[in-house]
Amino acid sequence: MQIFVPDRAYVEPGALQYPMGKEILEKLHAMGVEILETTSHNQIRGLPGDTELQKYRNAKRTLVVGVRKTLKFDTSKPSAEYAIPIATGCIGHCHYCYLQTTLGAKPYIRVYVNIEEILQQAQMYIHQRQPEITRFEAACTSDPLSIEHLTGSLRRLIEFMGNQPYGRLRFVTKYHWVDSLLDAKHGGHTRFRFSVNAPYMVKQFEANTSPLSKRIEAACKVVRAGYPLGFIIAPVYLFDGWQDEYTALLEELSRTIPSSYHAQITFEIIQHRFTKPAKRVIEKNYPKTKLHMEETDRQYKWGRYGIGKYVYRDEQQQQIRALFEEKIANLFEGSNIEYFT
């Protein structure tokens, strides 16, 4: 898979007042990317496409370079205390992704160049909570590794947190471009988490992401570089042969990651679920998807904000949990497992 080169880029004039904005613009010029101007990263109009589907796909090939004006961080429970905003939007085409509904009509990739102001805000949150550890999630609304070659933001965050006795960083990725981060001074304060799944899931529903083998290879690199390591297996989805494929996945992770690191690995197991609004958006954006979302095959679970979700039935959830509990306990003795439905 080739690194992301946008088809076009919109730049806020104010972004060029920051060193990072100038650096990104130079990289885009060198790549031959069409540069356009916008008054706000929230107001991108005129994207090409005769249909909404074409506009959606073109938006996913569009980079917007802007200034993050709202520096108040959102909470990010349960994974972290705060979401640290360095980017929004993702280059991947994962059919099940919640960002389709979260981002709505703004699926383009936004990066924020006022990184020093963002780090100053993070420092304030850390100071307010110390001596408690404050955790920051850098991938709530994006996959920052996919655009690191353009921004350098992750390295800045990693080295900033490496100097924070009471600060920690974590993020999740489906990409393998980790080489530029292997020599970063992380101090063991950043947890790399790779999103992995059964081969069927990667093939059918994770277009424009790194191959599974490349993600696992990258995981080996970062753990050998001293980073804490985690895996998110999400969504766990029931298909013909799911038990065998998920078992094979865990066995491959166990074989590939050196056993001396097994006990420190964290696992987050997230079962497939959907809401009615999400189903409508997914079927609009990916009209040929094979993702099965039939309400009558699920049970309804009340959710926050008055929007419930459709989850697997209790007996299916028990089967999923039993499989992962047994396999992970046997293959990764001492590792930590969290389940989410």
ChimeraX attribute file (.defattr): number of C-alpha atoms within 10 A of each C-alpha:
attribute: neighborCount
match mode: 1-to-1
recipient: residues
	/A:1	10
	/A:2	8
	/A:3	14
	/A:4	14
	/A:5	17
	/A:6	20
	/A:7	16
	/A:8	18
	/A:9	22
	/A:10	21
	/A:11	24
	/A:12	18
	/A:13	15
	/A:14	15
	/A:15	20
	/A:16	18
	/A:17	13
	/A:18	14
	/A:19	13
	/A:20	21
	/A:21	24
	/A:22	14
	/A:23	15
	/A:24	21
	/A:25	21
	/A:26	13
	/A:27	14
	/A:28	19
	/A:29	11
	/A:30	9
	/A:31	12
	/A:32	13
	/A:33	16
	/A:34	13
	/A:35	15
	/A:36	11
	/A:37	14
	/A:38	17
	/A:39	13
	/A:40	16
	/A:41	22
	/A:42	12
	/A:43	9
	/A:44	17
	/A:45	7
	/A:46	7
	/A:47	15
	/A:48	13
	/A:49	13
	/A:50	8
	/A:51	8
	/A:52	13
	/A:53	14
	/A:54	13
	/A:55	17
	/A:56	20
	/A:57	18
	/A:58	18
	/A:59	25
	/A:60	19
	/A:61	20
	/A:62	23
	/A:63	25
	/A:64	28
	/A:65	28
	/A:66	25
	/A:67	25
	/A:68	20
	/A:69	10
	/A:70	8
	/A:71	15
	/A:72	15
	/A:73	16
	/A:74	12
	/A:75	14
	/A:76	16
	/A:77	11
	/A:78	7
	/A:79	15
	/A:80	17
	/A:81	17
	/A:82	22
	/A:83	24
	/A:84	27
	/A:85	24
	/A:86	24
	/A:87	25
	/A:88	21
	/A:89	26
	/A:90	24
	/A:91	24
	/A:92	19
	/A:93	17
	/A:94	20
	/A:95	22
	/A:96	22
	/A:97	18
	/A:98	16
	/A:99	18
	/A:100	20
	/A:101	17
	/A:102	13
	/A:103	13
	/A:104	10
	/A:105	13
	/A:106	20
	/A:107	23
	/A:108	25
	/A:109	24
	/A:110	26
	/A:111	28
	/A:112	22
	/A:113	27
	/A:114	21
	/A:115	22
	/A:116	13
	/A:117	14
	/A:118	21
	/A:119	19
	/A:120	12
	/A:121	16
	/A:122	25
	/A:123	17
	/A:124	10
	/A:125	19
	/A:126	21
	/A:127	16
	/A:128	11
	/A:129	12
	/A:130	12
	/A:131	11
	/A:132	12
	/A:133	15
	/A:134	22
	/A:135	25
	/A:136	28
	/A:137	23
	/A:138	24
	/A:139	21
	/A:140	21
	/A:141	20
	/A:142	24
	/A:143	22
	/A:144	27
	/A:145	25
	/A:146	22
	/A:147	24
	/A:148	18
	/A:149	18
	/A:150	19
	/A:151	24
	/A:152	17
	/A:153	20
	/A:154	21
	/A:155	19
	/A:156	18
	/A:157	24
	/A:158	22
	/A:159	17
	/A:160	20
	/A:161	25
	/A:162	20
	/A:163	14
	/A:164	17
	/A:165	15
	/A:166	18
	/A:167	24
	/A:168	25
	/A:169	25
	/A:170	23
	/A:171	22
	/A:172	21
	/A:173	22
	/A:174	25
	/A:175	25
	/A:176	23
	/A:177	19
	/A:178	18
	/A:179	11
	/A:180	12
	/A:181	19
	/A:182	16
	/A:183	12
	/A:184	16
	/A:185	17
	/A:186	26
	/A:187	17
	/A:188	15
	/A:189	24
	/A:190	24
	/A:191	23
	/A:192	20
	/A:193	23
	/A:194	23
	/A:195	20
	/A:196	23
	/A:197	23
	/A:198	22
	/A:199	18
	/A:200	16
	/A:201	22
	/A:202	17
	/A:203	13
	/A:204	13
	/A:205	19
	/A:206	20
	/A:207	15
	/A:208	16
	/A:209	22
	/A:210	20
	/A:211	18
	/A:212	21
	/A:213	15
	/A:214	16
	/A:215	21
	/A:216	21
	/A:217	14
	/A:218	18
	/A:219	24
	/A:220	17
	/A:221	17
	/A:222	20
	/A:223	20
	/A:224	15
	/A:225	15
	/A:226	18
	/A:227	20
	/A:228	20
	/A:229	22
	/A:230	24
	/A:231	22
	/A:232	21
	/A:233	21
	/A:234	19
	/A:235	20
	/A:236	20
	/A:237	21
	/A:238	15
	/A:239	12
	/A:240	9
	/A:241	9
	/A:242	17
	/A:243	16
	/A:244	10
	/A:245	17
	/A:246	22
	/A:247	16
	/A:248	15
	/A:249	18
	/A:250	20
	/A:251	16
	/A:252	13
	/A:253	20
	/A:254	17
	/A:255	11
	/A:256	14
	/A:257	18
	/A:258	12
	/A:259	12
	/A:260	8
	/A:261	17
	/A:262	19
	/A:263	14
	/A:264	16
	/A:265	20
	/A:266	20
	/A:267	22
	/A:268	18
	/A:269	21
	/A:270	17
	/A:271	19
	/A:272	17
	/A:273	21
	/A:274	20
	/A:275	19
	/A:276	14
	/A:277	11
	/A:278	20
	/A:279	19
	/A:280	12
	/A:281	17
	/A:282	23
	/A:283	16
	/A:284	14
	/A:285	18
	/A:286	16
	/A:287	12
	/A:288	9
	/A:289	14
	/A:290	11
	/A:291	17
	/A:292	11
	/A:293	19
	/A:294	10
	/A:295	15
	/A:296	8
	/A:297	12
	/A:298	17
	/A:299	14
	/A:300	17
	/A:301	15
	/A:302	11
	/A:303	11
	/A:304	8
	/A:305	6
	/A:306	7
	/A:307	11
	/A:308	14
	/A:309	20
	/A:310	22
	/A:311	21
	/A:312	21
	/A:313	12
	/A:314	11
	/A:315	9
	/A:316	13
	/A:317	14
	/A:318	11
	/A:319	12
	/A:320	22
	/A:321	14
	/A:322	11
	/A:323	13
	/A:324	19
	/A:325	15
	/A:326	11
	/A:327	16
	/A:328	20
	/A:329	14
	/A:330	12
	/A:331	17
	/A:332	22
	/A:333	14
	/A:334	14
	/A:335	16
	/A:336	16
	/A:337	17
	/A:338	11
	/A:339	14
	/A:340	10
	/A:341	15
